[in-house]
Amino acid sequence: MARNVAPAEVRRPSARTGSTAGKILPSDARIHHRSLVLQHLFDGGPVSRADLARLTGLARVTVSDVVADLLESDLIVELGVRPGTHMGKPATLVGVNVSGGFVVCLDLSDDTVLRGALVDLAGSRVKTTQVDLDGATGQAAVDKTIALAKHLVKTSPGRVLGIGVGTPGVVTVDGVVRRAPNLGWTNVDLRTELEEALGHPTHVANDADTAALAEDTFGEGSGSGLLLVEIGHGVGAGILLDGSLLRGPDGAAGEIGHVNVLADGPECSCGRRGCLESLVAVPRLRAKIKGLSEAEAAGVLAAAGRQLGKILAPITQALGLRDVVLSGPDELLNGPLLQAAESTVLALTRPFGDEHVRLRMSALGHDGILAGAAAHVLDRELGLS
């Protein structure tokens, strides 16, 4: 699982009416013990209750109570005695019940479709599906999102733990999409709309932030920091630094799509002209290369890569980041655009250590946002990180 999947600043605070600030309640301890035991079972596989007591440092009676609770919740199962046990009372192993809960994951970043997946507790996909966006914006796009989530919930073979969503735009910690121009959303409370429609806990985050967490969790991230640029319907970046996700005071950290690149450039969805998004977003790139020869298309994509590199260079230099990841359609990004962006960043920055900035495609390909959405739910509902 992830390193610091959901740092303190992005967790939804728990409402405990009447509790004293800073006071540790018995319920807090129970939640902590439950998460601790689950984390060890997810990371290390099946073990006995005695092993869990040794690994967690908890008292055996506490472990027994937690295991009983998790068994009743169907999140773990007893797997029989440890093989090869000959002396004394054989130890019964407990392990994660992979079908004890399912997560609905939504990726709203694509310019043509909304993608969804149903994932079990082992991270395996039980079902994947998508719906055509058909140019829907505003409430129509919200309705399509709800319909996609509802379909996945109905097809779940077991209990749904929650819904995770990666969406373009500026997203608050409470799941309100402050602004997503390409979807026509302004102050859309997507979390509440989904929770009221489906009745399951929902966690909504920016798509680039979600993909960055997934790259660090399941991809090739080193944990030391990375800048992930999500290029789809729009353009945004997720920034992981010193193991933590940078959000900024308004959740707008990484919103590089609306940095001005050309004063007299094409009109952007935000109403201004010459934004990075108006030059390198997927629909714009597809329109630019349509009907061109392979050589001509390569030139257009290289020019877009140079424009992207000019924006990325000061970010990598200021934050000391060396791992820059592009996420989006491979046929558009992995070639002249990636090469030109990397050359531009290297030309405009100076390394202060032995390593230069490296640009690469996401190791997770098209699935990073879905994987990150699942990680968000597992972290916030079960305390797994």
N, C-alpha and C positions, 0 to 999 in steps of 0.2 A: 504494500500500500504506500501512500504518499508520505513524503517528508513534509510535515506542516501543511497538510491538505487544506485545512481551514484555520488560519491564524486567528488569534483572539478578536481582531477587529472585524472579521467577516462572519463570525458566528452570531446567530440570532440570539439575543439575550433571553434567558428564561425569566418568566414573570413569577415571582414568589411574593405574593401579597403579604405584607406584614413582617417580612424577614429583615433582620438587621444587616446593613451593608457590611460585607466582609466576614460575616458569621458563617461557618460551615455547618450546614444542616445535615441530619442523618440521611435525608434523601440524596444529598450531594455525594456522600460517602458511598451509598449503595450504587449510584450511577457510575462513580469512579471505579468501584470494584468490579462491576459488571463489564465495563469497557476494558479494564485491564485483563480480565480473564479471556474475554472474546479476542482481544488483540493477540494474546499468546497462542490461542488456538488457530487463528487465521495465519499467523506468521510461522508457527512451528509445527502445526499438524496435531493429530490426536495424542493426548497424554492422559495420565491418571489424575485423580483429584490430588493425590499426594505430590505428584510432579508439579501441578499448578500452584500448590501452596509454596513449594520450594522456589519456583520460577518467579512468582509474583511477590513473595515476601509476606503474603497474607496468612492469617491464622487458618488452620485446617477447618475449623467450624465455619469461618467466614466463607471459605472456598466452597464448602459443602452447601451452604445456603445459596450462594450465587449460582452454582451448578444446578441446583434444584429449580431455581427461578428460570434459568435459561432452558432447561429441559421442558419446563411447563410452557414456556414461550415458543417452543419448537425451534429455537435457534441452534441448538446443539442436540446431538443424539449419543446414546451409549452404543459403543462399537464392540463390546465383548472384551474378553481378557487379553492381556498382552501376550503375544506369541512367545513361546519358549519359557514361560513361567513354570517352575517346578516346585519351589519351596514356599511355604507359607500361604497365606490367603492371596489368591491371584488378584491383581489390580485390574479394575474395569476401566477401559479407555473411553474418553469422551472426545468428540470432534464436532466440527461445524456441520450443521445440517444444510447442505447447499440448496435444498428445495424448501427451506424453512422461511424464506422471504424472497421477494423479487422487487427489483427497482425498475421503474419506467424512466427512460432517458430520452430527452428530446434535444435535437440539434436544429436550431432555427437560422443557421448562418448562411445556408445556400441561397442563391438568387432565384432558383427555379422550383425547389422542393423543400418541404419540411421533413426531416428524417427522425425516426424513432426506433428504439430498441427496448426489449424486455430482457433484463439481466438477472441471473441468479446470484446467490451469495459467493459462488466461486468466480464470479466475473464472466461466466459463459453466457452467451446470448441464446435465449430461448426463442426469440422472435425478432425480426427486423422488418420494418415497413416504412413507407413514405407516402406523402400526399403532395400532389402538384400545388404549388403556390398560386399559379395562374394570375400573377400580378396583384394578388389580394393585399390590401393595406388596411390600416385602422382596425375597426372591430371585426371586419371580415377575416383578417389575418389572425386575430385572437380566436375567433370561432373555429378556424381550421386547426389551430394549435390544440384547442380543447378537444376537438373531434379526434385528433390523432392520439392524444393521451387517453381518451375514453376507450378507443379501440384496443390499445395495448392493455389497459386495466382489465377489460372484459376477457381478453385472451389469456390472462395470467392463470397458470395452473395452481397458484397458491396465494397466500397473503401478500399484498403489495405494501412494502415498507414506506415507500414515498416516491415522489416524482422529482427528477432533476432536470433542469432546463439550462441550456447554454444559448443565449440570445445576443444578437448584435445590439449595440447601444450602451449608454451609460445606465448602470443598474445599481440601485441602492441596496444596503444590507437587508432591507425588508422585502426585496424582490419587486420593487417598483421600477419599471423601465422609464427613466426620466426622459430619454430622447433616443429614438431609433429611426432616423429619417427615412431609411429605405423601406421600413415596414409601416411608416406613417404613424408611429407611436410617440405620444408625448404624455408623460405621467400616467402610463398604463400600469395598474396594479395587477401584474400578471400572476403573481403568487396567489393573491386572494381570489382572482377569477378562477384559477385552476382548483384551488382548495374547495371553493364553494360548489363548483361543478362536479367534482369527483370525490371529495371527502377524504383526501389523503394529504399528509404533510408534503409541502412542495418547497423546493429550494431553487431559486432563479439566480443566475449569475451571468456576467458578461461572457460571450463566447470565447474571446481570446484569453481571458483569465482562466476559464475552464480548460481550454486546450493546453495552456501552460502548465497547469497543475497535473494534467494527465501525462504530458511529456516528461515531467519530473518524476511522476509516479511509475508509469508503465513503459516509458520510452527510453531515451538515451541521455536524459538530464543527469548531471553529476551531483546536483544538490547545492553547488556553489553559486548558481545563478544562471538565468537565461532570459532572453528576450524572444518571445514567440509572437510572430506577426501573422494574424489570421486575415487572409485575403479571400473574400467571398462576395456576398451581397454588398458589403462595405469593407473597410480596412480598419483594423484595430490591433493593439498589442497587449499581451499579458507579460508582466515583468515579475520575475522571481529573483529576489536579492537576499543573500544570507539566509536562505531557507524559508523566506516569508514572501507572501504575495503583496505587492504594492498596490494600494487602492486609491490613495489620495483622499482628501477630506470629503469630496463629493462622489467618490467612486469613479472618477473620470481619469485616473492614471492610465496611461497607455492609449488614450484616444488620439492617435496620430493621424487618423484619416482626414481630419479637417485642419491640418497644418497647411498653410498656403505654399504652393510650389511655383505656380505660374500666375502672375498678376492678371494676365489676360487669357487664362486657360479656360477650358470648358466649364459650363455651369455644373455645380455639385448639387446633390440632393438636399443639402442644408441651405441652399439659396445663394451661396457665395460662388465665386469663380476660382478655378485653379487649385482646389484642394487636392491633396494626395489621392484621396478616394476617387475623385473625378478622373484620375489618370491611370490608376492601377487596379481598381475594383474589377472583379471578374466580368460583369456585363460590359464594362467599358473596354476591357482587353479583347473580349470576343468580338465586339463590334468593330474594333480597329483592325483586326487581322482577317476579318471575313473577306473572302475572295482574293486574298493576297497569295503570292507564291511563297514557298517555304523560306526562301532567302529574305523576301520582303517582310514576312511575318517575324522572322528572327530579328531583323533590325528594329521593328516596332517594339518587340518585347525587351530587347536590350536597352532601348531608350527608356522604357518604363522602369527597368531595373536600376538604371542610373539615377532616375528621379527618386526611387525608393531609397537607394543607398545614401543620397544626400540628407535625407531625414533621419536615417538610422545612425549615421556616423556620430553626430553629437550626443545621441542618447547612449551609445555604447561607450564613448569616451568619458562622459560625465559619470556614469554609473560603474565603470570598470568591468563591463560585461564582455565576455569573449565568445559566448555561445548564442548565436542568433539563428532562430528556427523559422522557416516559412511553412505555413499550413494553408493548403488550398489545392485547386486542381493541378495535378502533376503535369498535365500536358501544356499548361500555360506557364507554370512557375519554374519547373525543374529543367533548366536549359539556359538559353540566352539571358533570361531575366535574372535568374539566380546568380549566374556568373558575373553579369554586369553590376549587380547590386554588391556582391562581395568585393569586386575590384574597386568600386567607388568607395566603399567603407574603408578598405585598406589604404587607399590613396589619401583619405581625409583624416585618418586617425594615426596616433603614435602609440605603440604599445609601451607600457612601463614595466612589463615583465618579460618573460621568455616566450610567451604565447601571443600570437596574433588573433584578431577576431576571426571566427570561422562562421560562415553562413552555410546552412544545410536545410534539407527538407525534413519535415517531421517524421520521426520513426514510426508514428502511428498512422500516417496517411490521413485518410478521410474520416477516421474513427476517433480522433483525439477528443472532440467535444463530447461525444457520447460516453467515452470512458471517463472523462472528467466529471460529467454530470452524475454518473454512478458513484464516483468517489465522494462527491459532495454529500449525497444522501447517506451513504454508509458512515461517513464521518459524523454527520449531525444527528442521525437517528440512532446509531449504535456506538458512536465514539471511536470508530476505527480510523486510523490515520496512517 
